[in-house]
Amino acid sequence: MLDPSAPPQAAWLDLLFPIVLAGGLLISPWPVWGLFFYLTIPAFVLYRLSTGWRLPWRDSSVACALALILWSTAALAWGQDPSGINASKWLWLGNGLSTLAFFIAWLIASDATKSRAWLEPALLIGGAGNAIFAIAWHFVRNSTDDRMWGWGLSGQPVLGGAIMAVMFVLTLDHLLRTRKFLMLHVAGLALFAAFMLLSGSRAPIFATAVGTTYLLRRENWRIWAGMAVAGFSAACLIFLLFPGWIRHIMVDVASRGADSHIVIWRAAIAAIAVHPVLGYGPTARLALVIPGLPHPFPHNLYLSLLFYSGAVGLVLFIGLIFSLLTRACWAHTGRVALCLVPLITGLSDLGQIMKGPSPIWYIFWVPVLLLLTDLRRSPSAAGALGASQHSNGEGSRLASHADRQTA
């Protein structure tokens, strides 16, 4: 549960982290936002720690996440690079500390009522702004590229598509929670869907479909029908307005095949077999040269965890996800759908989850932290856990009393 004894903070600090969160999606080029983060968030975290805020490390999910970040960073000590590039370990130490600062800053913000209330709007506003900028710039350039390259953090098509998949599911979850501002939510859904379609990213689109199905599984059939009609109508409208463009995208998606993924995965598995327990550390790259893609990363979230952090890192990751999902069973929260996006997208892409200011924060850590925030505030999850503990304690007392009577 949230710490009720957490000291109040200055009013302007309530908005600092949400502003940085939205800025990551709105500011381009990407390094400018990174500089903004470095100048504000580490100092913010240190200040709040110095004023009495306590890290909730006893929370099982928080403990697993911290262990995963710290282990992935500690892998620098024994890491080696089979590609021979040997990237700076100091750079990757900074990446690990930045991820830790982002994680702690979110926890601090979620413990403050005003700041917590702005986390979700900051994401939705930033995501919508990013999609608008990216799509507008794409058409202003009259680009003939096969795929749209996004704006700032969403610049790479797959990563940008994954960010928009998170935003799509978050928007739908917000609509189902509030049942307000229908047209505004529908406009957001259309915007994020258009971005994914333009980026031609297959895995994020599939992850969005799975997340949407999860959210709608308990809804009235009218909601299903409305979503189906709206989606079909939008698809027909787009095809009528841009028939040649749609055909071009469909041909491009079909012709890309596996995008060298099979070759990369085989190389990753062979490398993992050499150092299966501890991994190669975050500076490593595969000793593989593909035309246009020299020394790639494993292009699979789970292989990446094994390659960089070894079996220990993968076990910590599984522990984090298991902790979140088991607690979510008590809370009945739709936030689980958000976590499905990185878990499914990661089957065909994604790399290290420990980086400096980067897209992976919005693809992996934001869904995890949104679900974690929901669980820490959920009376049903806490009540169920407390009831279970009370039941176990009562059962032990009754058993002890029965034993004394028998004796």
C-alpha positions as CSV (number, residue, x, y, z in Angstrom):
1,M,0.0,0.0,0.0
2,L,1.0,3.6,-0.4
3,D,2.9,5.1,2.5
4,P,0.5,7.4,4.5
5,S,3.4,8.9,6.4
6,A,5.1,10.3,3.3
7,P,5.9,14.0,3.8
8,P,4.2,16.6,1.6
9,Q,6.2,18.2,-1.1
10,A,6.2,21.6,-2.7
11,A,3.3,22.2,-5.1
12,W,5.6,22.7,-8.1
13,L,7.3,19.4,-7.4
14,D,3.9,17.6,-7.9
15,L,4.1,18.5,-11.6
16,L,7.8,18.0,-12.2
17,F,7.7,14.2,-13.0
18,P,4.5,14.3,-15.1
19,I,6.0,17.2,-17.1
20,V,9.2,15.2,-17.7
21,L,7.1,12.2,-18.6
22,A,5.1,14.1,-21.2
23,G,8.2,15.8,-22.4
24,G,9.8,12.5,-23.3
25,L,7.0,12.0,-25.9
26,L,6.8,15.7,-27.1
27,I,10.4,16.9,-27.2
28,S,12.5,16.2,-30.3
29,P,15.4,15.5,-30.8
30,W,15.5,12.8,-28.3
31,P,18.8,13.8,-26.6
32,V,17.3,17.2,-25.6
33,W,14.7,15.4,-23.5
34,G,17.5,13.2,-22.1
35,L,19.4,16.3,-20.9
36,F,16.1,17.6,-19.4
37,F,15.8,14.3,-17.5
38,Y,19.4,14.3,-16.2
39,L,19.1,17.9,-15.0
40,T,15.9,17.4,-13.0
41,I,14.9,13.8,-12.0
42,P,18.1,12.6,-10.2
43,A,18.0,15.8,-8.1
44,F,14.3,15.3,-7.5
45,V,14.8,11.8,-6.3
46,L,17.7,12.7,-4.0
47,Y,15.7,15.6,-2.5
48,R,12.7,13.5,-1.8
49,L,14.9,10.8,-0.2
50,S,16.5,13.5,2.0
51,T,13.1,14.8,3.1
52,G,11.9,11.5,4.4
53,W,10.3,9.6,1.5
54,R,10.9,5.8,2.0
55,L,11.5,3.4,-0.8
56,P,8.8,0.6,-0.5
57,W,11.3,-2.2,-0.9
58,R,9.2,-4.6,1.1
59,D,6.7,-4.6,-1.7
60,S,7.4,-7.9,-3.6
61,S,7.0,-6.3,-7.1
62,V,9.1,-3.3,-6.2
63,A,11.8,-5.6,-4.8
64,C,11.8,-7.8,-7.9
65,A,12.1,-4.7,-10.2
66,L,14.9,-3.2,-8.1
67,A,16.7,-6.5,-8.1
68,L,16.4,-6.8,-11.9
69,I,17.7,-3.2,-12.5
70,L,20.6,-3.6,-10.1
71,W,21.6,-7.1,-11.4
72,S,21.5,-5.9,-15.0
73,T,23.8,-3.0,-14.0
74,A,26.1,-5.2,-11.9
75,A,26.6,-7.4,-15.0
76,L,29.1,-4.7,-16.1
77,A,31.6,-6.1,-13.6
78,W,32.0,-9.4,-15.5
79,G,30.6,-8.5,-18.9
80,Q,32.4,-9.0,-22.2
81,D,31.6,-8.1,-25.8
82,P,31.8,-11.0,-28.3
83,S,31.6,-8.5,-31.1
84,G,34.7,-6.7,-30.0
85,I,33.1,-3.2,-30.1
86,N,33.5,-2.8,-26.3
87,A,31.2,0.1,-25.6
88,S,31.9,2.3,-22.6
89,K,31.0,0.7,-19.3
90,W,30.7,4.2,-17.7
91,L,28.0,5.0,-20.3
92,W,26.1,1.8,-19.4
93,L,26.5,2.5,-15.7
94,G,24.8,5.8,-16.3
95,N,22.1,3.9,-18.2
96,G,21.5,1.6,-15.2
97,L,21.4,4.5,-12.7
98,S,19.0,6.5,-15.0
99,T,16.6,3.6,-15.2
100,L,16.8,3.3,-11.4
101,A,16.1,7.0,-11.0
102,F,13.1,6.8,-13.4
103,F,11.7,3.9,-11.5
104,I,12.1,5.6,-8.1
105,A,10.8,8.9,-9.4
106,W,7.6,7.2,-10.6
107,L,7.1,5.7,-7.1
108,I,7.6,9.1,-5.5
109,A,5.1,10.7,-7.9
110,S,2.6,7.9,-7.4
111,D,2.7,8.5,-3.6
112,A,1.7,12.1,-4.0
113,T,-2.0,12.6,-4.7
114,K,-1.7,15.6,-7.1
115,S,1.3,14.1,-8.9
116,R,-0.4,10.7,-9.3
117,A,-3.5,12.3,-10.8
118,W,-1.3,13.8,-13.6
119,L,0.7,10.7,-14.5
120,E,-1.9,9.2,-16.9
121,P,-3.0,12.5,-18.5
122,A,0.7,13.4,-19.1
123,L,1.1,10.1,-20.9
124,L,-2.0,10.5,-23.0
125,I,-1.3,14.1,-23.9
126,G,2.3,13.4,-24.7
127,G,1.4,10.3,-26.8
128,A,-1.3,12.2,-28.7
129,G,1.1,15.1,-29.4
130,N,3.8,12.7,-30.6
131,A,1.4,10.9,-33.0
132,I,0.1,14.2,-34.4
133,F,3.6,15.5,-34.9
134,A,4.8,12.3,-36.5
135,I,1.9,11.8,-38.9
136,A,1.8,15.5,-39.9
137,W,5.6,15.5,-40.6
138,H,5.2,12.3,-42.6
139,F,2.7,13.8,-44.9
140,V,4.3,17.3,-45.0
141,R,7.5,15.7,-46.3
142,N,5.3,13.8,-48.9
143,S,7.4,10.8,-47.9
144,T,7.6,7.8,-50.2
145,D,9.2,5.6,-47.5
146,D,7.7,2.3,-47.0
147,R,7.2,3.0,-43.3
148,M,6.6,6.1,-41.3
149,W,9.4,7.2,-39.0
150,G,8.0,8.8,-35.9
151,W,8.8,11.8,-33.8
152,G,11.5,11.9,-31.1
153,L,11.3,8.7,-29.1
154,S,8.9,7.1,-31.5
155,G,11.4,7.6,-34.4
156,Q,12.1,3.9,-35.0
157,P,9.0,2.2,-36.5
158,V,8.9,-0.8,-34.2
159,L,9.7,1.1,-31.0
160,G,7.3,3.9,-32.0
161,G,4.6,1.4,-32.8
162,A,5.1,-0.3,-29.5
163,I,4.8,3.1,-27.7
164,M,1.6,3.8,-29.5
165,A,0.3,0.3,-28.7
166,V,0.7,1.2,-25.0
167,M,-1.1,4.5,-25.6
168,F,-3.9,2.8,-27.4
169,V,-4.5,0.3,-24.6
170,L,-4.2,3.0,-22.0
171,T,-6.7,5.1,-23.8
172,L,-9.2,2.3,-24.1
173,D,-8.7,1.4,-20.4
174,H,-9.3,5.0,-19.4
175,L,-12.4,5.1,-21.5
176,L,-13.8,1.9,-19.9
177,R,-12.9,3.2,-16.4
178,T,-14.4,6.7,-16.7
179,R,-17.2,6.2,-19.4
180,K,-16.7,9.9,-20.2
181,F,-15.6,12.0,-23.1
182,L,-16.4,9.3,-25.7
183,M,-15.4,11.3,-28.8
184,L,-12.2,12.5,-27.3
185,H,-11.2,8.9,-26.4
186,V,-12.3,7.6,-29.9
187,A,-10.1,10.3,-31.5
188,G,-7.2,9.2,-29.5
189,L,-7.7,5.6,-30.4
190,A,-7.9,6.5,-34.1
191,L,-4.7,8.6,-33.8
192,F,-2.7,5.8,-32.1
193,A,-4.1,3.2,-34.5
194,A,-3.2,5.3,-37.5
195,F,0.4,5.7,-36.2
196,M,0.8,1.9,-35.9
197,L,-0.6,1.3,-39.3
198,L,1.7,3.9,-40.9
199,S,4.7,2.5,-39.1
200,G,3.9,-0.9,-40.5
201,S,4.8,-2.6,-37.1
202,R,3.2,-6.0,-37.0
203,A,4.0,-7.1,-33.4
204,P,2.7,-3.9,-31.8
205,I,-0.6,-4.2,-33.8
206,F,-1.0,-7.8,-32.7
207,A,-0.2,-6.9,-29.1
208,T,-2.8,-4.1,-29.3
209,A,-5.4,-6.6,-30.5
210,V,-4.7,-9.0,-27.6
211,G,-4.7,-6.1,-25.0
212,T,-8.0,-4.8,-26.4
213,T,-9.5,-8.3,-26.2
214,Y,-8.4,-8.6,-22.6
215,L,-10.0,-5.2,-21.7
216,L,-13.3,-6.0,-23.5
217,R,-13.6,-9.6,-22.2
218,R,-16.1,-8.6,-19.5
219,E,-17.9,-5.8,-21.4
220,N,-21.4,-5.8,-22.7
221,W,-21.8,-7.1,-26.3
222,R,-22.8,-3.5,-27.3
223,I,-19.3,-2.3,-26.5
224,W,-17.9,-5.1,-28.7
225,A,-20.3,-4.3,-31.5
226,G,-19.5,-0.6,-31.3
227,M,-15.7,-1.2,-31.4
228,A,-16.2,-3.6,-34.4
229,V,-18.4,-1.2,-36.3
230,A,-16.1,1.8,-35.6
231,G,-13.0,-0.2,-36.6
232,F,-14.5,-1.5,-39.8
233,S,-15.9,1.9,-40.8
234,A,-12.5,3.6,-40.2
235,A,-10.7,0.9,-42.2
236,C,-13.2,1.3,-45.1
237,L,-12.8,5.1,-45.0
238,I,-9.0,4.9,-45.1
239,F,-9.1,2.4,-47.9
240,L,-11.4,4.7,-50.0
241,L,-9.4,7.8,-49.4
242,F,-5.9,6.2,-49.8
243,P,-6.3,2.9,-51.8
244,G,-2.8,3.0,-53.4
245,W,-1.1,3.8,-50.1
246,I,-3.0,0.9,-48.3
247,R,-2.0,-1.6,-51.0
248,H,1.6,-0.4,-50.7
249,I,1.7,-0.9,-47.0
250,M,0.1,-4.4,-47.2
251,V,2.6,-5.5,-49.8
252,D,5.5,-4.1,-47.7
253,V,4.4,-5.9,-44.6
254,A,4.0,-9.2,-46.4
255,S,7.3,-8.9,-48.2
256,R,9.4,-8.2,-45.1
257,G,9.1,-11.8,-43.9
258,A,11.1,-12.5,-40.8
259,D,13.4,-9.4,-41.3
260,S,16.6,-11.5,-40.6
261,H,15.2,-12.3,-37.1
262,I,15.7,-16.1,-37.5
263,V,19.4,-15.6,-38.2
264,I,19.8,-13.2,-35.3
265,W,18.0,-15.5,-32.9
266,R,20.2,-18.4,-33.9
267,A,23.3,-16.3,-33.2
268,A,21.9,-15.2,-29.9
269,I,21.1,-18.7,-28.8
270,A,24.6,-19.9,-29.7
271,A,26.1,-17.0,-27.7
272,I,23.9,-17.6,-24.7
273,A,24.9,-21.2,-24.6
274,V,28.5,-20.1,-23.8
275,H,27.6,-17.9,-20.8
276,P,24.1,-19.0,-19.8
277,V,24.0,-18.1,-16.1
278,L,25.5,-14.6,-15.9
279,G,25.3,-13.3,-19.4
280,Y,27.6,-11.0,-21.3
281,G,26.6,-7.7,-19.6
282,P,24.9,-4.6,-21.1
283,T,27.8,-3.5,-23.4
284,A,27.7,-6.7,-25.5
285,R,26.6,-7.1,-29.1
286,L,26.3,-10.2,-31.2
287,A,29.3,-11.2,-33.3
288,L,27.2,-11.2,-36.4
289,V,27.3,-8.9,-39.4
290,I,24.2,-8.6,-41.5
291,P,24.1,-6.2,-44.5
292,G,22.7,-2.9,-43.1
293,L,22.6,-4.3,-39.6
294,P,26.1,-4.9,-38.2
295,H,26.5,-6.5,-34.8
296,P,22.8,-6.5,-33.9
297,F,21.2,-7.1,-30.5
298,P,19.0,-10.3,-30.1
299,H,15.8,-8.6,-31.3
300,N,13.8,-10.6,-28.7
301,L,13.0,-9.4,-25.2
302,Y,13.6,-12.9,-23.6
303,L,16.7,-13.7,-25.5
304,S,18.0,-10.3,-24.7
305,L,17.5,-10.9,-21.0
306,L,19.5,-14.2,-21.3
307,F,22.2,-12.6,-23.5
308,Y,22.8,-9.6,-21.3
309,S,21.9,-10.7,-17.8
310,G,21.9,-14.5,-18.0
311,A,19.5,-16.9,-16.5
312,V,19.6,-14.9,-13.2
313,G,18.3,-11.9,-15.0
314,L,15.5,-13.9,-16.7
315,V,14.5,-15.4,-13.4
316,L,14.3,-11.9,-11.8
317,F,12.2,-10.7,-14.8
318,I,9.8,-13.7,-14.5
319,G,9.6,-13.0,-10.7
320,L,8.6,-9.4,-11.4
321,I,5.9,-10.4,-14.0
322,F,4.6,-13.3,-11.8
323,S,4.4,-11.0,-8.8
324,L,2.4,-8.4,-10.7
325,L,0.0,-10.9,-12.3
326,T,-0.7,-12.9,-9.2
327,R,-1.5,-9.7,-7.3
328,A,-3.6,-8.5,-10.2
329,C,-5.8,-11.6,-9.9
330,W,-7.1,-10.1,-6.6
331,A,-7.4,-6.6,-7.8
332,H,-9.2,-7.3,-11.1
333,T,-7.5,-4.4,-12.8
334,G,-7.4,-3.7,-16.6
335,R,-3.8,-2.5,-16.3
336,V,-2.7,-6.1,-17.0
337,A,-3.6,-5.4,-20.6
338,L,-0.9,-2.8,-20.7
339,C,1.8,-5.3,-19.7
340,L,0.7,-7.6,-22.5
341,V,2.0,-5.1,-25.0
342,P,5.8,-5.4,-24.1
343,L,5.4,-9.1,-23.3
344,I,4.0,-9.8,-26.8
345,T,6.0,-7.2,-28.8
346,G,9.1,-8.6,-27.1
347,L,8.6,-11.9,-28.9
348,S,9.9,-10.4,-32.1
349,D,11.8,-7.3,-30.9
350,L,12.9,-5.2,-28.0
351,G,16.3,-5.4,-26.4
352,Q,17.7,-4.2,-23.0
353,I,15.2,-2.9,-20.5
354,M,18.0,-1.0,-18.7
355,K,18.8,2.1,-20.7
356,G,19.1,5.8,-20.3
357,P,16.2,8.0,-21.4
358,S,14.8,5.9,-24.2
359,P,11.7,4.3,-25.8
360,I,11.9,1.2,-23.6
361,W,10.9,3.2,-20.6
362,Y,7.5,3.9,-22.2
363,I,7.2,0.4,-23.7
364,F,8.1,-1.7,-20.7
365,W,8.6,0.3,-17.5
366,V,5.5,2.6,-17.9
367,P,3.1,-0.4,-18.2
368,V,4.8,-2.1,-15.3
369,L,4.6,1.0,-13.1
370,L,1.0,1.8,-14.0
371,L,0.0,-1.7,-13.0
372,L,2.1,-1.5,-9.8
373,T,0.6,1.8,-8.9
374,D,-2.9,0.4,-9.3
375,L,-2.0,-2.6,-7.1
376,R,-0.4,-0.5,-4.4
377,R,-3.6,1.6,-4.2
378,S,-6.0,-1.3,-4.6
379,P,-8.0,-2.1,-1.4
380,S,-9.2,-5.4,-2.9
381,A,-5.7,-6.7,-3.4
382,A,-4.6,-5.6,0.0
383,G,-7.8,-6.8,1.6
384,A,-7.5,-10.2,0.0
385,L,-3.9,-10.5,1.0
386,G,-4.7,-9.4,4.6
387,A,-7.6,-11.8,4.7
388,S,-5.4,-14.7,3.5
389,Q,-2.8,-13.9,6.2
390,H,-5.6,-13.5,8.9
391,S,-7.1,-16.9,7.8
392,N,-3.7,-18.6,7.9
393,G,-3.0,-17.1,11.4
394,E,-6.5,-18.1,12.7
395,G,-6.0,-21.6,11.3
396,S,-2.7,-21.9,13.0
397,R,-4.2,-20.8,16.4
398,L,-7.1,-23.3,16.0
399,A,-4.7,-26.1,15.2
400,S,-2.5,-25.2,18.2
401,H,-5.5,-25.2,20.5
402,A,-6.7,-28.6,19.2
403,D,-3.2,-30.1,19.8
404,R,-3.2,-28.8,23.4
405,Q,-6.7,-30.4,23.9
406,T,-5.5,-33.7,22.5
407,A,-2.4,-33.7,24.7
